[in-house]
Amino acid sequence: MRQNELDELRRQVDGLNNQILDLINERTAVVQEIGRVKEKQGVNRYDPVREREMLNALVQSNKGPIPNGVLEQIFKGIFMSALEIQEDEQRNALLVSRKRKPEDTIVNVNGEEVGTGSPTFVFGPCAVESYEQVLAVAQSIKSKGLKMLRGGAYKPRTSPYDFQGLGLEGLKILKRVSDETGLSIVTEIITPSHLEEALDYIDVIQIGARNMQNFELLKEAGMANKPVLLKRGLAATIDEFINAAEYIISKGNSQIMLCERGIRTYERATRNTLDISAVPILKQETHLPVFVDVTHSTGRKDLLLPTAKAAIAVGADGVMAEVHPDPAVALSDAAQQMDIKQFDEFYAELQRFMNTHQTI
């Protein structure tokens, strides 16, 4: 008899569980609709004041036997789960989202396809200093069969007294070298006004770490008919990085390459901390190609090769590094740039690694 009573009570619990489940799902659907209305109004989805009002009302209506503290914990969990579902829905709706576009985006830079599964390499000096300097690096790059040259004409520097770049003159040097070698030019743009000035001289718009959330620049780059290389900010979360790319694609430009370049942590052994896990995360969350800048992430020439190998092994679509004919006299980032001989050795070893890696 007691067993029958127990079975009946358990059936009641099972029925109540299903009722609660149905009500939670129904509530979640309503909350999702509220979120969509808020989004159209430009209102933040999370409202802590409203959450507190609902909890207070539930406590006042509570007739037990659940203690008020337990009741609050239960409903806080329900509130949080609904918010997380809304955030996932919002994230998946992004134009850069892998859920929105399952296939990889292939970025075309003057015939060089980035994101096809074979790593792309972008090398060059930190800053454009002279025609001779850029040409020497470009010739070394071209001799390796590579197609892209990086170099800064505009240099956002921590100190206002450091070398700020040659500006328009630097762009003209890059263009001249490009015409002579056939290499495509990747250079950083730091303001919307510079972007308009630079479009006739460059092939890829680089937006640096310090400008990752320069939203007006992102929007202008989104309206330009040029591929964009977007670097992660010094302290940016991956969500913030992805949303910065969304600013660009929302204006019509889907030719975007993401670049992990290290983030700022308490660690002092390297210039920044290379977040190598960001590569597979970005590849899973977005359909965009992902680069790793091994120079700015480490700031150490002795770590360029192992971090470049790690980038390729973890699935990066490309690697960036800095090369200078005579780093000792470089006007910026002297300690972290490879000279031509070091570059030759670096690239040869990287090629050996890739050949071995492909056969495993």
Secondary structure as GFF3:
##gff-version 3
##sequence-region A 1 360
A	DSSP	alpha_helix	2	41	.	.	.	ID=ss1
A	DSSP	alpha_helix	48	61	.	.	.	ID=ss2
A	DSSP	alpha_helix	68	92	.	.	.	ID=ss3
A	DSSP	beta_strand	107	109	.	.	.	ID=ss4
A	DSSP	beta_strand	112	114	.	.	.	ID=ss5
A	DSSP	beta_strand	120	124	.	.	.	ID=ss6
A	DSSP	alpha_helix	131	143	.	.	.	ID=ss7
A	DSSP	beta_strand	148	150	.	.	.	ID=ss8
A	DSSP	alpha_helix	168	181	.	.	.	ID=ss9
A	DSSP	beta_strand	184	188	.	.	.	ID=ss10
A	DSSP	alpha_helix	192	198	.	.	.	ID=ss11
A	DSSP	beta_strand	204	207	.	.	.	ID=ss12
A	DSSP	three_ten_helix	209	211	.	.	.	ID=ss13
A	DSSP	alpha_helix	215	223	.	.	.	ID=ss14
A	DSSP	beta_strand	228	231	.	.	.	ID=ss15
A	DSSP	alpha_helix	238	249	.	.	.	ID=ss16
A	DSSP	beta_strand	256	260	.	.	.	ID=ss17
A	DSSP	alpha_helix	278	285	.	.	.	ID=ss18
A	DSSP	beta_strand	290	293	.	.	.	ID=ss19
A	DSSP	alpha_helix	294	298	.	.	.	ID=ss20
A	DSSP	three_ten_helix	301	303	.	.	.	ID=ss21
A	DSSP	alpha_helix	304	313	.	.	.	ID=ss22
A	DSSP	beta_strand	318	322	.	.	.	ID=ss23
A	DSSP	three_ten_helix	327	329	.	.	.	ID=ss24
A	DSSP	three_ten_helix	334	336	.	.	.	ID=ss25
A	DSSP	alpha_helix	340	359	.	.	.	ID=ss26
###
